């Protein structure tokens, strides 16, 4: 669980939810899998 940021909830996350909702309406069954994305050259920032 992570803290919610309004810019994320109203932007990318909202778009993702709408995309999934549209897919459910079209295909009736949709599986959503989540997890971390490991990138070889990712920079680390702790705040």
ABEGO torsion letter per residue (X at the ends): XBBBBAAAAABAAAAAAAAAAAAAAAAGBBBBBBEBBBBAABBBBBX
